[in-house]
Amino acid sequence: MFLLFCGTAAAQTPTDGLMMPQGQLCILGQYSNSKWENYWQGETKRSNLNLGNLTTQNAMLMGNYGITKNLNAMIGLPYVWTSSDVSYITGQKGLQDLSVFVKYQALEIEAAGGAFKVQATGGLSTPVTNYTPDLLPFSIGLHSQTASLRAVLNYTADFGLYVTAQAGHTWRSNTTIDHNSYIFDNKLIYSDEMPVPNVFDYSARLGFIKPRYQAEVWYDAFTGLSGDDIRYNETPQASNKMAAAQAGVFGKYFITKRFALLASVSQVLSGRNVGEALTWTAGATYFLDINKKGEEEVGKQD
């Protein structure tokens, strides 16, 4: 869900410093393509000729609504499918996890020719289909319920330059695998319930925003707070300690006042038990004024 680029100069993602105006709804349609050949087994980088290039694609629909000027609600659901150009394993496909976020702006102070904002974001996610997490890296997810909480700091100058920093913690439930035993931390565990590590993440964004366009560069990192490493010549599993740092660029341009196109590209720079993925994303947003009609009717009565 960190790749949910729903936004304007007034609203974007759970991890940025922007807010949707009260009564306005942003609808996002987005496609993402992530591909890797090399990966990290623990902290050792290697390639797997049996997999070749692994590709994960997703198409997502998301909504972002301004309940008040200081409170936004976001909901998103992706359809994910995986494949490889040489592997004999058939990839998975299907709806993944429904995610809901609430963002609250606790403070806004005019200072130094701009505005400083403090925000908090909370979120929940749950799988909506019975996909298996037991076929990584071809699984479309970890089939774990999650809860997250994060803090966001943003400064935006009046002429459009902005900087944003955020950090958050995600709690993840255990997942159920398709067999009754597994190896965790070099020990044989007789259970079909596997622990999924909690995650700490942080990011920084530097960009420029105007009513017609937005452009930014960003750095994002996350790390599992527990877990083991992929065993030599074996497949990953949900209990692995996954970590990654990536950098990317993002741009958005409004074709009309309500319709905008957006795109991003990112590269994983370092990691642990993850692929060295290159990801690109393209999408479009459309904006609706949900409360505008009701406000006009009230005005006529007055």
C-alpha positions in Angstrom: 0.0 0.0 0.0 3.0 2.3 0.0 2.6 2.6 -3.7 -0.9 4.1 -3.6 -0.4 7.3 -5.5 -3.8 8.9 -5.2 -3.4 12.6 -5.2 -3.4 16.2 -6.2 -1.9 19.2 -4.6 -4.4 18.4 -1.9 -4.2 14.6 -1.3 -2.0 11.6 -2.1 -1.0 8.6 0.1 -1.0 7.4 3.7 2.7 8.3 3.9 2.8 11.8 2.6 2.0 15.2 4.0 -0.9 16.1 1.8 -4.7 16.2 2.7 -7.8 15.8 0.6 -10.2 18.8 1.0 -13.5 18.2 2.9 -16.2 16.6 0.7 -13.9 15.7 -2.2 -13.4 12.1 -3.4 -10.3 11.0 -5.4 -10.7 7.8 -7.4 -7.5 6.1 -8.5 -7.0 3.4 -11.1 -3.4 2.1 -11.2 -1.2 -0.5 -12.8 2.2 -1.6 -11.4 4.9 -3.9 -12.8 7.8 -5.2 -10.7 10.5 -7.4 -12.1 13.7 -8.9 -10.6 16.3 -11.6 -11.4 18.8 -11.3 -8.6 17.8 -11.5 -4.9 19.3 -11.5 -1.5 19.4 -14.8 0.4 19.9 -13.4 3.9 22.5 -10.7 3.2 24.1 -12.6 0.3 23.2 -11.4 -3.2 22.7 -14.2 -5.7 20.7 -15.2 -8.8 18.4 -18.1 -9.4 18.5 -19.5 -13.0 15.5 -21.7 -12.2 13.3 -18.7 -11.8 14.7 -16.3 -14.4 13.0 -13.0 -14.4 10.1 -13.0 -11.8 7.4 -10.5 -12.6 4.7 -9.3 -10.2 1.9 -7.2 -11.6 -1.1 -5.5 -10.0 -4.1 -3.5 -11.0 -5.6 -1.5 -8.2 -8.6 0.7 -7.5 -8.5 3.1 -4.6 -10.6 5.9 -3.1 -9.5 8.8 -0.9 -12.2 10.9 0.8 -12.0 14.2 2.8 -14.3 13.6 5.8 -13.1 17.0 7.1 -10.2 19.2 6.2 -8.1 17.5 8.9 -9.4 13.9 8.5 -9.1 11.7 5.4 -10.2 8.1 4.8 -8.6 5.8 2.2 -9.6 2.4 0.9 -7.8 0.2 -1.7 -7.9 -3.3 -3.2 -5.4 -4.7 -5.7 -5.7 -7.6 -8.1 -2.2 -9.3 -8.3 -0.7 -11.8 -10.6 2.8 -13.3 -10.7 4.8 -15.1 -13.4 8.3 -16.1 -14.5 9.9 -16.4 -18.0 11.6 -19.7 -17.4 10.2 -21.4 -14.3 8.0 -24.5 -14.5 6.0 -23.1 -11.6 2.7 -21.5 -12.5 2.2 -18.1 -10.9 -0.7 -17.1 -8.7 -3.4 -14.5 -9.5 -6.4 -13.0 -7.7 -7.6 -10.3 -5.4 -5.2 -9.7 -2.5 -5.8 -7.6 0.6 -8.4 -4.9 1.3 -6.7 -2.0 3.1 -8.3 0.9 4.9 -6.4 4.0 6.2 -7.4 7.1 8.2 -5.1 10.1 8.2 -5.5 12.9 10.8 -3.7 16.3 10.6 -3.0 17.2 14.2 -1.2 20.4 13.6 -0.5 23.1 10.9 1.6 26.1 11.6 2.5 28.9 9.2 6.3 29.4 9.4 9.3 30.5 7.3 7.3 31.3 4.2 5.3 28.1 4.2 3.4 25.6 6.3 4.6 22.9 8.7 2.2 20.0 9.3 2.1 17.1 11.7 -0.1 14.1 10.8 -0.8 10.6 12.0 -2.0 7.7 9.8 -3.6 4.4 11.0 -4.5 1.5 8.8 -5.9 -2.1 8.7 -5.7 -4.7 6.0 -7.2 -8.2 5.6 -7.1 -10.8 2.8 -10.3 -11.0 0.7 -9.5 -14.3 -1.0 -8.1 -17.7 0.2 -4.8 -17.4 -1.7 -1.8 -19.3 -0.3 1.2 -17.6 1.2 3.1 -20.9 0.8 4.5 -20.5 -2.7 6.8 -17.5 -2.3 8.0 -15.7 -4.4 5.0 -16.6 -6.6 2.4 -16.0 -3.9 0.4 -12.8 -4.3 0.8 -12.0 -0.6 1.4 -13.3 2.9 -2.3 -13.8 3.8 -1.8 -11.9 7.1 -4.0 -9.4 8.8 -2.2 -6.2 9.6 -2.5 -3.0 11.6 -0.3 0.0 11.2 0.4 3.4 12.8 2.7 6.1 11.5 3.8 9.7 12.0 4.2 12.2 9.1 6.0 15.5 9.1 5.7 17.9 6.2 7.0 21.3 5.3 5.7 23.0 2.1 6.9 26.4 1.0 4.5 28.9 -0.5 6.3 28.6 -3.9 5.8 24.9 -4.1 8.9 23.1 -2.7 8.1 20.5 -0.1 9.9 18.0 2.1 8.2 15.1 3.9 9.5 12.5 6.4 7.5 9.6 7.9 8.1 6.5 10.0 5.7 3.7 11.0 5.2 0.3 12.5 3.1 -2.5 11.1 1.8 -5.4 13.2 1.2 -8.6 11.3 -0.8 -11.7 12.4 0.4 -15.3 11.9 -0.5 -16.9 8.6 -1.7 -20.5 7.8 0.4 -22.6 5.4 -0.6 -25.6 3.4 1.4 -28.2 5.3 1.7 -29.2 9.0 5.4 -28.6 9.6 8.1 -26.1 8.6 11.7 -25.1 9.5 12.1 -21.8 11.3 15.4 -20.5 12.6 16.9 -24.0 11.9 14.3 -25.7 14.1 11.5 -28.1 12.9 8.1 -26.7 13.9 5.1 -29.0 13.8 2.3 -26.6 13.0 0.5 -25.1 10.1 0.6 -21.6 11.7 3.6 -19.6 10.8 4.7 -16.3 12.4 5.0 -13.2 10.1 7.5 -10.6 11.3 6.2 -7.1 12.2 7.7 -4.3 10.1 9.3 -0.9 10.8 9.5 1.5 7.8 10.5 5.1 7.1 10.7 7.3 4.0 11.8 10.8 2.9 10.4 12.8 0.0 11.6 16.0 -1.7 9.4 17.5 -4.4 7.7 20.5 -6.0 4.0 20.9 -6.3 1.7 23.3 -8.2 -2.0 23.2 -9.0 -1.3 21.6 -12.5 1.6 19.3 -11.7 3.7 17.5 -9.0 7.2 16.0 -9.2 9.3 14.3 -6.4 12.2 12.1 -5.6 11.9 9.7 -2.7 13.7 7.2 -0.6 11.9 4.4 1.3 13.2 1.6 3.6 11.6 -1.1 5.7 12.8 -4.0 7.8 11.3 -7.0 9.5 11.7 -6.9 13.3 12.2 -10.6 13.6 12.4 -13.7 11.5 15.0 -16.0 9.8 16.8 -16.0 6.5 16.1 -18.0 3.4 17.8 -21.4 3.6 20.4 -22.2 1.0 18.8 -23.3 -2.3 15.3 -23.2 -0.8 12.3 -21.0 -1.4 11.4 -18.0 0.8 8.7 -18.3 3.4 6.5 -15.9 5.3 8.6 -16.1 8.5 11.7 -14.7 6.8 13.1 -11.3 7.9 12.6 -9.2 4.8 14.2 -5.8 4.4 14.8 -3.4 1.6 15.8 0.1 0.7 14.7 1.7 -2.6 14.7 5.1 -4.3 12.4 6.4 -6.9 10.8 9.3 -8.8 7.2 10.3 -9.1 5.3 12.7 -11.4 1.7 13.8 -11.8 0.1 16.1 -14.4 -3.5 17.4 -14.6 -5.1 17.1 -18.0 -8.2 18.8 -16.8 -9.1 20.3 -13.4 -10.5 16.9 -12.3 -8.5 14.3 -14.3 -4.8 13.6 -13.8 -2.2 11.1 -15.1 0.6 9.9 -12.9 3.7 7.7 -13.1 6.6 6.5 -11.0 9.8 4.4 -11.3 11.8 2.9 -8.4 14.7 0.6 -7.9 15.6 -1.6 -4.8 19.1 -0.6 -3.8 19.8 -3.1 -1.0 17.9 -5.8 0.8 17.6 -9.0 2.8 15.5 -11.9 1.6 13.9 -9.9 -1.2 14.4 -9.4 -4.9 16.4 -6.6 -6.5 13.2 -5.2 -8.1 12.7 -2.5 -10.7 9.2 -1.2 -10.5 7.2 1.1 -12.7 3.7 2.4 -12.1 1.2 4.3 -14.2 -2.3 5.4 -13.3 -5.0 8.1 -13.5 -7.1 9.9 -10.9 -10.5 11.6 -11.1 -12.0 13.9 -8.5 -15.6 14.3 -7.4 -17.1 17.0 -5.1 -19.4 14.8 -3.1 -20.9 17.5 -0.9 -21.1 20.3 -3.5 -24.7 19.7 -4.5 -25.9 19.6 -0.8 -24.0 22.8 -0.1 -25.6 24.6 -3.0 -29.1 23.6 -1.9 -28.4 24.9 1.6 -27.2 28.2 0.1 -30.4 28.6 -1.9 -32.5 28.0 1.3 -30.5 30.6 3.2 
